[in-house]
Amino acid sequence: MLTPDEGVYPDRLRDLPDLPLALYVTGDIACLNGRRYAGMVGTRRPSTYGRQAAFDLSLAMARAGVVLVSGLADGLDSEAHRAAVQADVPTVAFLGTAIDKTYPASNAKLRTAIEKGGGAVCSEYPPGYSGRTTGTFLARNRLIAAQSEALCVAEARTRSGTLNTVGHAERLGRPVLAVPGSIYSALSEGTNELLRTHRAEPLCKAADALDILGIRAETAAPAQQRFDPATVSADAQAVYAVLKPTPQSIDALCAAASLPAGRVLAACTELELMGGAQAQPGRRYIAE
């Protein structure tokens, strides 16, 4: 149990006007201070695109030495923690339950891996807590935002707990980044709206977040995996099939793939993020 009068208490949480007066922690408290921190959050029921984006971006950031911060929930929270574990870098999880309860229970093994890997699992609620549970998950979102130097949103609907976390980040002055998504996907409505209203900067590669943290991406770039067209949407597969080593305009790709411009643009963004395409000057694209 950590209290604010102790030096080991997370310094970044001191920015909160309602900081926890007692923070319960399992794992290694050493990772709670003195590192670079990025939050990675998103929907609990992501698409294949969102899941892959959260994992790949988190893995690249973790390999750069960044401590990923999230909530150990189903979906994209779990992808962030799994990426950190794979990179053998500590990660921090904030629970909305008692410290001795893992929710969902299916993440028990992931929690153990976090703790054994030098990471930490934290909660405001003591062992055996049986008090009010309404709103505890929303309350923990402020802790994720506070611990993060920048908050990354991989995929989110317009009404979601993820955007609650974004609100906390904004109030604390933390930069927000969002992964662009298909304009046809309800799962990307929240992230696209954050970008459209300039509440977030685009997150298309790990370097976008690493730059904000002052980390040179060159020192962190992992060996890239071979692009697999099966991991992207049907539109992205259709566009990838007509990409060439020479740059092509959106109009040319529309004609070749028999798709409207909006869908081709979304597909190109998806391919660029997943490593299947590379943007060139003049909004032209080549196969990567």
C-alpha positions in Angstrom: 0.0 0.0 0.0 1.4 3.4 -1.1 0.4 6.8 0.3 1.2 10.3 -1.1 3.6 11.0 1.7 6.0 8.3 0.5 8.6 8.9 -2.2 7.7 5.6 -4.0 4.2 6.9 -4.6 3.7 7.5 -8.4 4.7 11.1 -9.0 2.5 11.5 -12.0 -0.6 10.8 -10.0 0.2 13.9 -7.8 -1.3 16.0 -10.7 -4.7 14.8 -9.7 -6.9 16.9 -7.4 -8.5 13.7 -6.2 -5.4 11.5 -6.1 -5.8 8.2 -4.3 -4.9 8.5 -0.6 -4.0 4.9 -0.6 -2.8 3.0 -3.7 -2.6 -0.8 -3.6 0.0 -2.4 -5.8 1.1 -5.9 -6.8 4.2 -6.5 -8.8 7.2 -4.1 -8.8 6.6 -0.6 -7.6 9.9 0.5 -9.2 8.3 0.9 -12.6 5.8 3.5 -11.3 8.4 6.3 -11.3 11.4 7.4 -13.4 10.3 5.9 -16.8 8.6 7.2 -19.9 4.8 6.4 -19.9 2.2 6.2 -22.7 -1.4 5.1 -22.2 -3.0 2.8 -24.7 -6.7 2.4 -24.5 -9.7 1.4 -26.7 -12.8 -0.6 -27.1 -13.3 -3.9 -25.3 -14.6 -5.5 -28.5 -12.2 -4.4 -31.2 -12.0 -5.2 -34.9 -9.0 -7.2 -36.2 -7.6 -3.9 -37.5 -7.9 -2.2 -34.1 -6.4 -5.2 -32.2 -3.5 -5.4 -34.6 -2.9 -1.6 -34.5 -2.9 -1.5 -30.7 -0.5 -4.5 -30.4 1.9 -3.4 -33.1 2.1 0.3 -31.9 2.4 -0.9 -28.3 5.1 -3.4 -29.1 7.2 -0.7 -30.9 6.8 1.7 -28.1 7.7 -0.9 -25.5 10.8 -1.9 -27.4 11.8 1.8 -27.2 11.6 1.5 -23.4 8.2 3.1 -22.9 6.1 1.7 -20.1 2.6 1.1 -21.5 -0.3 2.1 -19.2 -3.8 0.6 -19.5 -6.6 -1.0 -17.6 -6.2 -4.8 -18.0 -9.7 -4.9 -19.6 -10.8 -7.1 -22.5 -9.8 -6.0 -25.9 -7.3 -3.3 -26.6 -6.1 -2.8 -23.0 -5.0 -6.4 -23.1 -3.2 -6.0 -26.4 -1.1 -3.2 -24.9 -0.1 -5.3 -21.9 0.6 -8.4 -24.0 2.8 -6.3 -26.3 4.8 -5.0 -23.3 5.1 -8.6 -21.9 6.4 -9.8 -25.3 8.9 -7.0 -25.4 10.0 -7.9 -21.8 9.3 -4.3 -20.7 7.3 -3.4 -17.5 3.7 -2.3 -18.0 1.3 -0.7 -15.6 -2.4 -1.7 -15.2 -5.0 0.2 -13.2 -8.0 -1.8 -12.0 -11.5 -0.8 -11.4 -11.9 -3.6 -8.8 -10.3 -4.6 -5.5 -6.5 -5.2 -5.8 -7.0 -8.9 -5.2 -9.5 -9.4 -8.0 -8.7 -9.7 -11.7 -11.4 -8.6 -14.0 -12.0 -10.2 -16.4 -10.9 -13.4 -14.7 -9.6 -14.6 -18.1 -6.8 -12.1 -17.8 -5.3 -13.8 -14.6 -2.4 -15.3 -16.6 -1.7 -11.9 -18.2 -1.7 -10.3 -14.8 0.8 -12.8 -13.5 3.0 -12.2 -16.5 2.9 -8.4 -15.9 3.9 -8.9 -12.3 6.7 -11.3 -13.0 8.0 -9.1 -15.8 8.7 -6.1 -13.5 5.3 -4.4 -14.1 2.7 -3.3 -11.6 -1.0 -3.7 -11.1 -2.7 -0.9 -9.1 -6.0 -0.2 -7.5 -7.6 2.3 -5.2 -9.6 -0.5 -3.6 -8.1 -2.7 -0.9 -8.2 -6.5 -0.8 -11.6 -7.8 -0.1 -13.3 -4.5 -1.0 -17.1 -4.9 -0.9 -18.2 -1.3 -1.2 -19.8 0.6 -4.0 -18.8 -0.7 -7.4 -20.9 1.7 -9.6 -18.5 4.0 -11.4 -15.3 2.5 -10.2 -14.1 1.7 -13.7 -14.8 5.2 -14.9 -13.0 6.5 -11.8 -9.8 4.5 -12.6 -9.7 6.1 -16.0 -8.3 9.3 -14.4 -5.4 7.2 -13.1 -4.6 5.9 -16.5 -4.6 9.4 -17.9 -2.6 10.8 -15.1 0.2 8.2 -15.2 0.5 8.7 -19.0 2.6 11.3 -20.6 0.6 10.8 -23.8 -2.7 8.9 -24.3 -3.1 6.8 -27.3 -6.5 5.6 -28.5 -6.5 2.7 -30.9 -10.2 2.3 -31.6 -13.3 3.6 -29.9 -17.0 4.3 -30.4 -18.4 7.8 -29.9 -19.9 6.9 -26.6 -17.5 4.8 -24.6 -15.4 4.6 -21.4 -12.4 5.2 -23.7 -13.5 8.8 -24.4 -14.0 9.3 -20.7 -10.3 8.6 -20.3 -9.6 11.1 -23.1 -11.5 13.7 -21.2 -9.3 13.2 -18.1 -6.2 13.4 -20.3 -7.4 16.7 -21.7 -8.1 18.2 -18.3 -4.6 17.2 -17.2 -3.0 18.6 -20.3 -1.8 15.2 -21.6 -1.5 15.0 -25.4 -3.9 12.6 -27.1 -3.2 10.6 -30.2 -5.7 8.5 -32.1 -5.4 5.8 -34.8 -7.4 6.7 -37.9 -10.0 4.2 -38.8 -12.4 3.3 -41.6 -15.2 5.9 -42.1 -17.5 2.9 -42.5 -16.7 1.3 -39.1 -18.7 2.2 -36.0 -15.7 1.1 -34.0 -13.7 4.0 -35.4 -16.3 6.7 -35.1 -14.8 7.9 -31.8 -11.2 8.0 -32.9 -12.1 9.6 -36.2 -14.2 12.3 -34.4 -11.2 13.0 -32.1 -9.1 13.6 -35.2 -11.8 15.6 -37.1 -12.3 18.0 -34.1 -8.6 18.3 -33.5 -8.8 16.9 -30.0 -6.2 14.3 -31.0 -3.2 14.0 -33.3 -3.0 11.1 -35.8 -1.2 8.0 -34.6 -0.1 6.1 -37.7 3.2 4.8 -36.4 4.9 4.5 -33.1 7.2 7.4 -33.9 4.2 9.7 -33.7 4.0 9.0 -29.9 7.7 8.6 -29.4 8.3 12.1 -30.8 6.0 13.5 -28.1 7.9 11.6 -25.5 11.2 12.9 -26.8 12.4 9.4 -27.8 14.1 9.0 -31.2 12.2 6.4 -33.2 15.4 5.2 -34.9 16.6 3.7 -31.7 13.4 1.9 -31.2 12.3 0.6 -34.6 11.7 -3.2 -34.2 12.4 -5.6 -37.0 9.2 -5.3 -39.1 7.1 -8.4 -39.7 6.2 -9.3 -43.2 2.9 -7.7 -44.2 0.0 -10.3 -44.3 -3.0 -9.1 -46.4 -5.2 -11.5 -44.5 -4.9 -9.2 -41.4 -6.7 -6.3 -43.1 -10.2 -5.5 -44.2 -11.7 -6.6 -47.6 -11.3 -3.0 -49.0 -7.7 -2.9 -47.9 -7.0 -6.2 -49.6 -8.6 -5.0 -52.8 -6.5 -1.9 -52.8 -3.3 -3.8 -51.8 -3.9 -6.1 -54.8 -3.6 -3.2 -57.2 -0.8 -1.3 -55.6 2.5 -1.1 -57.6 6.1 -0.2 -56.8 5.4 3.1 -58.7 3.2 5.8 -57.0 -0.5 5.8 -57.9 -3.0 8.5 -57.2 -6.3 7.9 -55.3 -8.2 8.3 -58.6 -6.0 5.6 -60.2 -6.5 3.2 -57.2 -10.3 3.9 -57.3 -10.4 2.8 -60.9 -8.2 -0.2 -60.5 -9.9 -1.5 -57.3 -13.5 -0.4 -58.4 -14.1 1.3 -55.1 -15.2 4.9 -54.3 -12.7 7.4 -53.1 -13.7 7.4 -49.4 -13.2 3.7 -49.1 -9.9 3.8 -51.0 -8.6 6.5 -48.7 -9.6 4.5 -45.6 -8.0 1.4 -47.1 -4.8 3.3 -47.8 -4.6 4.6 -44.2 -5.2 1.0 -42.9 -2.5 -0.4 -45.2 0.0 2.3 -44.3 -0.5 1.6 -40.6 -0.2 -2.2 -41.1 2.9 -2.0 -43.3 1.3 -2.8 -46.6 1.6 0.6 -48.3 3.7 3.8 -48.1 2.4 7.3 -48.7 4.2 9.5 -51.2 4.0 13.2 -51.9 0.8 14.3 -53.5 -1.3 11.7 -51.8 0.0 8.9 -53.9 0.7 5.4 -52.6 3.1 2.5 -53.4 3.2 -1.1 -52.2 5.7 -1.6 -49.3 
